[in-house]
Amino acid sequence: MGFRKARMNRLFAKTGKCFDVAVDHGFFNEGAFLGGIEDLAKAVRTIAEAGPDAIQLTVGQAKLLQDLPGPRKPALVLRTDVANVYNPKLHEILWTKMIEDPVGQAVALDAACVVVNLLLLPGQPDLHGLCIENICKLKPACVRAGMPLMVEPLVMQPNEKAGGYMVDGDLKKILPLVRQAVELGADVIKADPCDDVSQYHKVVETARVPILVHGGGRAPTKEILQRTSELMKQGARGIVYGRNVIQHPDPAGITKAFMAIVHEGATPEQAIKLVKE
């Protein structure tokens, strides 16, 4: 269990909180996800220099972080699965595939954590079952290697209603999926925000492991800073934001603003002073 603790410390050691910047979007074969990361090497350098706790990458792109010189850089969170559920029009056959030997590759890449989806799409129980199979295969390998397992319970709206990858913020759907993720062995949960952020403490209480809140689509700076502050007050242990960093006009500044809220308890008004619009 020593290696697991050491890796968890790389994610949470500073204040027991974590800001993970997700730039693994190119894995999912959806052109709309590539805004801001067309030059991923540049994006990773910019984000790493701003100093978040972790950067979430894929097996083919992890070297962009790990090849950076110096002993102090964000930890690597390695994405282990790819699915075809993010396109504006759903495919007739939905699938999710895990990379080969995910934990072995994570160890070789010096990852601090691996992340895997637990997808819940309306009318797609087979896809949900495939995700459970992935998690069940991943968990014992994580235990053997002392590798923390982050599970991403993702409740999505009907595609015909939302037109693609859109979070369903219904607490009644989020809570049981988060609980299932914990029961399957998650060490960390990356969970959706709920529609009423003031109720997010219920998600935290259900999980009983650290909750990092998923950012979702791009939001105005003031709005996302206010939401982040409230989520942290509700007991979240951190955030996993992607497009709200990489598609922002000032990725370095917004990273510093989120870090101030997550680690220092800064108010949205204090944090926004760190951002150049």
PLY file of the C-alpha trace (Angstrom):
ply
format ascii 1.0
element vertex 277
property float x
property float y
property float z
element edge 276
property int vertex1
property int vertex2
end_header
0.00 0.00 0.00
3.06 2.26 0.26
3.22 3.04 -3.45
-0.50 3.85 -3.51
-0.07 6.33 -0.66
2.95 7.91 -2.33
1.03 8.38 -5.56
-2.02 9.77 -3.77
0.32 12.24 -2.07
1.48 13.45 -5.47
-2.13 14.34 -6.26
-3.26 15.66 -2.87
-0.21 16.34 -0.71
-0.07 20.14 -0.86
-3.30 20.82 1.03
-5.23 17.57 0.66
-6.83 19.09 -2.46
-6.20 18.57 -6.18
-6.59 20.45 -9.46
-6.23 18.10 -12.44
-6.24 19.68 -15.92
-7.72 17.25 -18.46
-6.23 17.44 -21.95
-7.01 13.87 -23.03
-9.79 14.96 -25.39
-8.05 13.91 -28.60
-8.56 10.27 -27.58
-12.26 10.38 -28.43
-12.36 11.11 -32.20
-14.52 14.24 -31.88
-13.32 17.34 -33.71
-15.12 19.77 -31.42
-12.93 18.55 -28.53
-9.72 19.78 -30.17
-10.23 23.51 -29.64
-7.28 24.88 -27.69
-5.19 21.71 -28.00
-4.43 21.67 -31.71
-0.82 22.17 -30.60
-0.94 19.91 -27.57
2.77 20.15 -26.81
2.46 23.92 -26.43
-0.72 23.55 -24.34
0.93 21.07 -21.98
3.98 23.31 -21.53
1.79 26.33 -20.77
-0.33 24.42 -18.26
2.65 22.73 -16.61
4.38 26.09 -16.11
1.22 27.40 -14.40
1.61 24.62 -11.84
-1.60 22.59 -11.37
-1.39 19.42 -9.30
-1.93 17.06 -12.23
-2.43 16.88 -15.98
-4.65 14.17 -17.48
-3.23 12.70 -20.70
-3.37 9.62 -22.90
-0.75 6.94 -23.42
0.30 8.47 -26.74
0.68 11.99 -25.36
1.92 11.45 -21.80
5.52 12.00 -22.92
4.68 15.67 -23.60
4.48 16.10 -19.83
7.02 13.55 -18.70
9.71 14.76 -21.13
9.64 18.23 -19.57
12.85 18.80 -17.57
12.96 19.41 -13.86
11.94 17.53 -10.71
8.81 19.56 -9.92
6.00 19.28 -12.43
2.35 18.23 -12.35
1.60 14.56 -11.74
0.39 12.45 -14.65
-3.16 11.08 -14.57
-3.36 8.49 -17.35
-6.60 7.93 -19.29
-7.04 4.19 -19.80
-10.22 3.93 -21.89
-11.64 5.33 -25.11
-15.32 5.37 -26.08
-17.36 6.50 -29.08
-20.12 8.31 -27.16
-19.06 11.94 -27.52
-20.09 12.71 -31.09
-23.10 14.95 -31.91
-24.93 11.96 -33.40
-24.71 8.66 -31.53
-23.37 5.68 -33.44
-25.60 2.64 -33.93
-23.15 0.54 -31.92
-21.62 2.09 -28.81
-18.43 0.76 -27.30
-15.71 1.48 -24.79
-12.23 -0.04 -25.08
-9.41 -0.11 -22.57
-5.77 0.20 -23.60
-3.66 -2.95 -23.28
-1.95 -3.45 -19.91
-3.14 -0.07 -18.63
-1.50 -0.23 -15.21
1.78 -1.53 -16.63
1.85 1.38 -19.06
0.91 3.79 -16.28
3.83 2.57 -14.13
6.23 2.84 -17.09
5.05 6.42 -17.69
5.41 7.31 -13.98
1.72 8.08 -13.61
0.31 8.97 -10.21
-3.19 7.71 -11.06
-5.25 6.05 -13.78
-8.74 7.14 -14.80
-11.58 5.14 -16.37
-15.19 5.95 -17.32
-18.43 4.64 -15.82
-20.87 5.81 -18.51
-24.63 5.98 -18.06
-26.44 6.89 -21.28
-30.23 6.66 -21.64
-31.26 3.30 -23.10
-27.70 1.96 -23.31
-27.33 -0.67 -20.54
-24.82 -2.70 -22.56
-22.42 0.25 -22.64
-22.78 0.64 -18.88
-21.97 -3.06 -18.52
-18.82 -2.71 -20.64
-17.64 0.09 -18.36
-18.17 -2.10 -15.31
-16.12 -4.86 -16.96
-13.31 -2.35 -17.59
-13.30 -1.22 -13.96
-13.39 -4.79 -12.65
-10.33 -5.68 -14.77
-8.49 -2.52 -13.80
-9.01 -2.65 -10.03
-6.94 -5.75 -9.15
-4.09 -4.58 -11.39
-4.17 -1.22 -9.59
-4.07 -2.94 -6.20
-1.06 -5.07 -7.20
0.88 -2.03 -8.44
-0.21 0.42 -5.75
-1.82 2.59 -8.44
-4.75 4.82 -7.41
-7.90 4.25 -9.46
-9.97 7.27 -10.47
-13.44 6.39 -11.78
-15.50 8.90 -13.76
-19.24 8.26 -13.26
-20.77 10.19 -16.16
-24.53 10.61 -16.49
-25.42 11.92 -19.94
-28.59 13.44 -21.34
-30.41 11.84 -24.29
-28.44 12.59 -27.43
-31.52 13.66 -29.39
-32.28 16.20 -26.66
-28.83 17.55 -25.91
-27.07 16.97 -29.23
-23.98 15.17 -27.99
-21.85 15.14 -24.87
-24.04 16.91 -22.29
-24.05 16.25 -18.56
-27.31 15.33 -16.86
-27.22 17.17 -13.53
-30.03 15.17 -11.92
-28.87 14.32 -8.41
-31.11 11.24 -8.34
-29.08 9.78 -11.23
-25.67 11.01 -10.10
-25.81 9.64 -6.53
-26.35 5.93 -7.33
-23.75 6.00 -10.11
-21.18 7.59 -7.80
-22.00 4.98 -5.15
-21.58 2.21 -7.72
-18.17 3.58 -8.68
-17.06 3.51 -5.04
-18.41 -0.02 -4.58
-16.37 -1.10 -7.62
-13.21 0.11 -5.89
-12.59 3.73 -6.86
-9.93 5.51 -4.81
-10.91 8.85 -6.32
-14.14 9.91 -8.01
-14.36 12.39 -10.87
-18.05 13.30 -10.72
-20.43 15.60 -12.53
-21.74 18.73 -10.83
-25.45 18.65 -10.06
-27.95 21.25 -11.23
-28.29 22.71 -7.73
-24.70 23.14 -6.59
-25.84 23.76 -3.01
-26.79 20.07 -2.85
-23.37 18.77 -3.88
-22.51 17.78 -0.31
-24.81 14.80 -0.89
-22.46 13.55 -3.64
-19.48 14.01 -1.32
-21.24 12.10 1.47
-22.21 9.28 -0.89
-18.66 8.81 -2.15
-16.62 8.73 1.09
-13.51 8.88 -1.12
-12.09 12.14 -2.52
-14.41 13.80 -5.03
-12.98 15.82 -7.91
-15.65 17.70 -9.83
-15.83 17.39 -13.59
-15.90 20.75 -15.37
-17.94 20.02 -18.49
-18.33 22.55 -21.28
-16.81 26.00 -21.47
-18.40 28.57 -19.15
-17.80 32.31 -18.62
-14.89 33.05 -16.30
-16.92 34.64 -13.50
-19.48 31.82 -13.60
-16.96 28.98 -13.47
-14.99 30.61 -10.65
-18.16 31.09 -8.59
-19.25 27.49 -9.24
-15.82 26.16 -8.28
-15.81 28.13 -5.04
-19.24 26.80 -4.08
-18.29 23.20 -4.95
-15.23 23.42 -2.73
-17.39 24.77 0.10
-19.67 21.76 -0.39
-16.77 19.43 0.44
-15.28 18.57 -2.95
-11.58 17.75 -2.72
-10.80 19.40 -6.03
-11.64 19.74 -9.70
-10.88 18.18 -13.08
-11.29 20.90 -15.71
-10.29 20.74 -19.35
-12.01 23.08 -21.77
-12.42 25.76 -19.10
-8.62 25.91 -19.05
-7.41 25.07 -22.53
-10.07 27.09 -24.36
-9.68 30.11 -22.09
-7.91 33.18 -23.52
-5.47 33.03 -20.58
-4.87 29.33 -19.73
-2.03 30.11 -17.32
-3.98 32.80 -15.49
-7.16 30.74 -15.13
-5.06 27.81 -13.86
-3.61 30.04 -11.14
-7.11 31.31 -10.32
-8.46 27.77 -9.90
-5.44 26.81 -7.81
-6.08 29.79 -5.53
-9.69 28.70 -4.98
-8.89 25.01 -4.53
-5.84 25.33 -2.28
-6.11 28.72 -0.61
-9.87 29.17 -0.33
-9.70 32.35 -2.40
-13.00 34.01 -3.20
-14.08 34.28 -6.85
-13.43 38.03 -6.62
-9.86 37.43 -5.45
-9.24 34.69 -8.00
-10.46 36.62 -11.02
-7.72 39.20 -10.45
-5.23 36.53 -11.56
-6.86 36.19 -14.98
-6.32 38.27 -18.10
-9.45 38.28 -20.24
0 1
1 2
2 3
3 4
4 5
5 6
6 7
7 8
8 9
9 10
10 11
11 12
12 13
13 14
14 15
15 16
16 17
17 18
18 19
19 20
20 21
21 22
22 23
23 24
24 25
25 26
26 27
27 28
28 29
29 30
30 31
31 32
32 33
33 34
34 35
35 36
36 37
37 38
38 39
39 40
40 41
41 42
42 43
43 44
44 45
45 46
46 47
47 48
48 49
49 50
50 51
51 52
52 53
53 54
54 55
55 56
56 57
57 58
58 59
59 60
60 61
61 62
62 63
63 64
64 65
65 66
66 67
67 68
68 69
69 70
70 71
71 72
72 73
73 74
74 75
75 76
76 77
77 78
78 79
79 80
80 81
81 82
82 83
83 84
84 85
85 86
86 87
87 88
88 89
89 90
90 91
91 92
92 93
93 94
94 95
95 96
96 97
97 98
98 99
99 100
100 101
101 102
102 103
103 104
104 105
105 106
106 107
107 108
108 109
109 110
110 111
111 112
112 113
113 114
114 115
115 116
116 117
117 118
118 119
119 120
120 121
121 122
122 123
123 124
124 125
125 126
126 127
127 128
128 129
129 130
130 131
131 132
132 133
133 134
134 135
135 136
136 137
137 138
138 139
139 140
140 141
141 142
142 143
143 144
144 145
145 146
146 147
147 148
148 149
149 150
150 151
151 152
152 153
153 154
154 155
155 156
156 157
157 158
158 159
159 160
160 161
161 162
162 163
163 164
164 165
165 166
166 167
167 168
168 169
169 170
170 171
171 172
172 173
173 174
174 175
175 176
176 177
177 178
178 179
179 180
180 181
181 182
182 183
183 184
184 185
185 186
186 187
187 188
188 189
189 190
190 191
191 192
192 193
193 194
194 195
195 196
196 197
197 198
198 199
199 200
200 201
201 202
202 203
203 204
204 205
205 206
206 207
207 208
208 209
209 210
210 211
211 212
212 213
213 214
214 215
215 216
216 217
217 218
218 219
219 220
220 221
221 222
222 223
223 224
224 225
225 226
226 227
227 228
228 229
229 230
230 231
231 232
232 233
233 234
234 235
235 236
236 237
237 238
238 239
239 240
240 241
241 242
242 243
243 244
244 245
245 246
246 247
247 248
248 249
249 250
250 251
251 252
252 253
253 254
254 255
255 256
256 257
257 258
258 259
259 260
260 261
261 262
262 263
263 264
264 265
265 266
266 267
267 268
268 269
269 270
270 271
271 272
272 273
273 274
274 275
275 276
